[in-house]
Amino acid sequence: MQPSASRSRLVICISLLLVIVASLVLSAAMERTANTIRRNETPLLSVVIPQLRYLGEYESALLRYQLAYDKRYTESITPDRFQFLERMGRSELDSTLGQLRPSLGDGPELGVLRDGTMRIVAMAPQFERLMEANPGANAGSDPVRNLLVTMNDEVKALRTQIDAMQLRAQEALYDNGTLAGRSISSITTLIHIFDVLAVVTGLFLLYHVRARVRVEDQLKHLAGHDPLTGLPHRRAFEARLHQLAAQQEDAGHHAVVLGTIDRFSRIIGGFGHAFGDRVMVGLAARLRLAAERSGGQVFRLDGANFAILYRVGCDSVAFEQALAGLRDEVRNPYDCEGHEIFTTVSLGAASYPLHGQSPQALLRYADAALQAARKAGGDNLVTYGPELTAQTGERLDMEALLRHAIERDELELHYQPQQGLRDGCLVGFEALLRWRRMGQLISPADFIPLAEESGLIIPIGKWVIEEACRQAAAWRCQTGVAVQVAINISPRQFAAPDFLAHLEGVLAATGVEPASIELEITESVMLENAEPAIALLHRLRALGLKLAIDDFGTGYSSLQYLSRFPIHKLKIDQSFVRNMDTVSEQSTIVQATISLGHSLGLTVIAEGVETEQQRAMLAAWRCDEIQGYCYGRPQPAAMARSFIDHGLLQAA
């Protein structure tokens, strides 16, 4: 897990934890505040507010009671009406005093009000007597007026007491309101803090979710695309083929093309995998653009292999034009980091429904066509034909039979003699592998490439080494002379991890003289990992073995490497010898190779010498040895023994 992702998740967890803690704290604070407000408001609701209400009602009742006296004094109402109002006012005063009792209790405040009320109410009989004693114009006499003044003083005193009581109640309300407001303000502050924290956390989560969605989109894209080139990958290609197969009625004609960049491993071997990846990215972009111009879709399968799906058949002109344009695009030099890279492409094509209708069949046929294009040398397009399936089937059958050739004792070695041109004597043999199946010899050209391709060349090569060393040791015991035997070593066999250990074991087991064994390797062993290969060659020479470069002139290694090889012989390939008597350029190459070998202190042998004229030319050019039909054909070990005896007689 990347550190940034870990930090991001830690921040999210901390933020969510803070939000949870804040919500719990806020809930607790709100509950506590609510309880405080509830605790403070309960007496207000049950005592203070009713007290204010009933004090107001008491004061109103008191004023109405006083007003009734004033109206009677001014004779605004009749005596009967006064009596009615007085009784009703006295009842209201008693009622309001009773309502004030729960809030005031039986304390002094209620006593003051009750006493004042009783004094005022007690003036009613006296007031009636004075009014009856002074009817008419004497109604405003001093005794009545004095009584009203006394009543007014009592009312004022009661109102003063009521005002004081109301003020205290209002102050209690105000104090409680201030406390409640302060509590609500603290809750409001907590809510604001919680909101800010929630918003920040929400924004961070939104960012994280957006990043997560972006990552999921990338993963979804990678699930169907190659991470290096961005092209759809193998599974996407197979899914597309199955989709077309499910839409056969509407699919129409389409072509499946499999391709590979020729010799892409050389680019990796020369410049490394990172450089190869950058080249592949550029080539993939070219392939995509070239294919899309013709309506095709490119898929990268693996390594340097890709597939293209076209919505036209292989037999159409549009398909030929599309593939020609694609191949031209790949052939264009590609500049990468100052290196000019030249590439070609091998293509194999199969068409629906002409060649097959199922995805499996189309892929199998396209792959067979691709293999044919590669065997043709690359930079080629091969369209599937029935003969390719037959060839593929034959190769599979041959591979299965070849896997059992050793255990069935079907392999044998033939030995082709090599002649020294200075004295004409036998100098040794080259061991050549043969496969006898059902009494018939199978051409090495048919099964050796198959063994190389399938990896069977490694166990077969081990058998060849064991058999050749055993035969060389047997000839030594039979003749008393160490006969040199040359053994071909394939690049794949040479690169096997246990090659040296196996060779040491064979030398020890057979007792053959190492100097009588010559290992022929090709220049291609230097194509990759040159330094380890050179180190291995030195270890082989340290065992006493002789080393030769086979098929010289046909490989890719440079003269710089050649000068570092601990070899003693160059073998001129027969492709140069075959026409050297008729093609001047070939004879020039042969003469130059002989001179090069001698300048390096090496023995030079030419293979494929079939005529006396060729032999004479090589002798004139001071070639050291020859091998070919002119001197002797490959022959079984028994016949080679006769050749050895004849050669010993000649030497004698």
Residue, then its C-alpha position, 0 to 999 in steps of 0.5 A: m500500500q502506498p504511503s499517500a493512500s495510508r495517510s488519506r485513509l488515516v485522515i478519513c478515519i480521524s475525521l469521521l471519529l471527530v465527527i462522531v465524538a463531536s456529535l456525541v459531545l453535542s448531544a450530551a451538551m444539548e441534553r444537559t442544557a435542555n435539562t437545565i432550561r427545563r429545570n429553570e423553566t419549570p418553576l417559571l411555568s408553574v409559579v412565576i408566570p401564573q403569579l404574574r398573571y394572577l397578580g395582574e388579574y388581582e390588580s384589575a379586580l382591585l381597580r374595578y372594585q375601587l371604580a365601583y365605589d367611585k361610581r357610587y360616590t358620584e351617583s353614576i350607578t344606583p345603590d342596587r347596582f353598586q351592591f351587585l358590583e361590590r359583591m362581584g368585585r369582592s368575589e373576584l378579589d377572593s378568587t384571585l387571592g386563591q389563585l395566587r396562593p399556589s405561587l406565593g404560598d402562605g408567606p407574608e406577601l400573600g398576607v399583605l395582599r389578603d390584609g389589604t383586601m380585607r381592609i378595603v372590603a371592610m369599608a363597604p358597610q361604612f360607605e353604604r351608611l355614609m351614602e345613605a346618611n348623606p343622600g343627594a347634594n350631600a353625597g360629596s360630603d367630607p366623611v364619604r370623601n375621607l373614606l374614599v381617600t383612605m380606600n385609595d391609599e389602601v389601593k395604592a399600597l396594594r398596587t405598590q406591593i403588586d408592582a414590587m412582586q411583579l418586578r421580582a417575577q419579571e427579574a426572575l424571568y429575565d435572569n432565567g431567559t439570560l441563562a437560557g440564552r447563554s445556554i442556547s448560545s453555547i449550543t449554537t456555537l457547538i452546532h456551528i463547530f459541528d457543522v464546520l467539522a461535518v462540512v470539512t469531513g464531507l468535503f474530504l470524503l467527497y474528494h476521496v470518493r471522487a478519487r476512489v471513483r477515478v481509481e475505479d474507472q482506471l481499474k475498470h479501464l485496466a481490466g480491459h486494456d493493456p497497462l503499457t500500451g493502453l490497447p485492449h488486451r487478450r481477454a477483451f479480444e476474446a470477449r469481442l470475438h464471442q460477442l461477434a459469434a453471438q451476433q452471427e446473423d448481423a456480424g457480416h464478414h470480418a477478419v481476425v489478424l494475429g501479428t508479431i513484431d519480428r525479432f523484437s527480442r533483439i531490441i530488448g537484448g540490445f537496449g534493455h526491457a525499459f527501452g523495449d517498452r518505450v518502443m512498444v508504446g510507439l509501435a502500438a500507437r502506430l498500429r492503432l492509427a493504421a488500423e483505425r484508418s481502415g475501421g480495424q481495432v487493435f488488441r495487444l495479446d502479450g509481448a510483441n504479439f497483437a491482434i486486429l479485428y477488421r469488419v471486412g473479409c480476407d478476400s476483399v480489396a479493402f482488407e489487402q489495402a488495410l494490411a498493406g498500409l499497416r505493414d508500411e506504417v510499421r516499416n517506417p523507422y522509429d526514433c527512440e532516444g536517439h536510436e533509429i529502430f527498424t521493425t517489420v511485422s509478420l501477420g496471419a489472417a483468417s476470415y469469418p465465415l469463410h474459414g471458420q465460425s467459432p472464435q476458437a477456430l478463427l484464432r487457431y487458423a489465424d495462428a497457423a497462418l502467423q506461424a507460416a508467415r514467421k517461418a517464411g522469414g517475417d515481414n509477411l502476410v499469410t492468409y489461412g488455407p486448409e493446407l496450413t492446418a494439415q501442416t500444423g497437424e503433421r507438426l504436432d504429430m511429429e512433435a509427439l513422436l519425437r518426444h518418444a524417439i530417445e526412449r524408443d531408440e529411434l535416434e542415431l548418429h551418422y559421421q561425416p569425415q573431414q579432410g586436411l588439405r595439406d596431406g589429404c588425410l582424415v582429421g575427424f568426423e562431424a556427428l550428424l543426428r538422424w531419426r529413423r522412424m518405422g525404418q525410414l530416415i526423417s530429414p533433419a530439416d523436418f525435425i531439427p527446427l521442430a526440436e528447437e521450437s518445442g525445447l526437445i533439442i535440450p534432451i536430444g542434444k544431451w543424447v547426442i553428446e553422450e553418444a558421440c563421446r561414447q563413440a569417440a572413446a570406443w574408436r580410441c580403444q579400437t584403433g589406439v588413435a584419438v579420432q576427433v569428433a565435432i558435435n553441433i551445439s544449439p543456442r538453446q542447448f548452450a544456454a541451458p543451466d545444466f549444460l556444463a555440468h552435464l558435459e563434465g559428467v559425460l566426459a568423466a563417464t565415457g573417459v573420452e579425451p577432451a581434446s578429441i571432442e570439438l563443440e560447434i557453436t553458432e554466432s547466435v549464442m552471442l545475440e543475448n548475454a554475450e559476457p556470460a556466454i564468453a565466460l562459459l566458452h573459456r570454461l569449456r576450453a579449460l576442460g580441454l575441449k576444442l571450440a569451433i564457430d559453425d556457419f560463420g558469416t550467417g550470424y549477427s555477432s560482430l568481429q569484436y566478439l569473435s576476437r574474444f572467443p576462445i576458439h580454434k576453428l572457423k567453419i565456412d557455411q556451405s551457402f558460400v561454398r556451393n556457388m563460389d566457383t560460379v559467383s565471384e562475390q561468393s569466392t571473394i567472401v570465402q577467400a576473405t574468411i580464410s584470410l581472417g581466420h588465419s590472421l586470428g590464428l584459427t584453423v579454417i574448414a569449409e563445409g559443403v564441398e562437393t566437387e574437385q574444382q571446389r576442393a582445388m580452389l580451397a586448397a589454392w586459397r590455403c584453406d586448412e580442411i574441407q567437409g562434403y560429398c567430395y570427400g565423404r558422405p555422412q555414414p553410420a558408425a560401423m562404416a565410419r570405422s572403415f573410413i578411419d582404418h583407411g585413413l590410418l593406412q593412408a597416413a602410414 
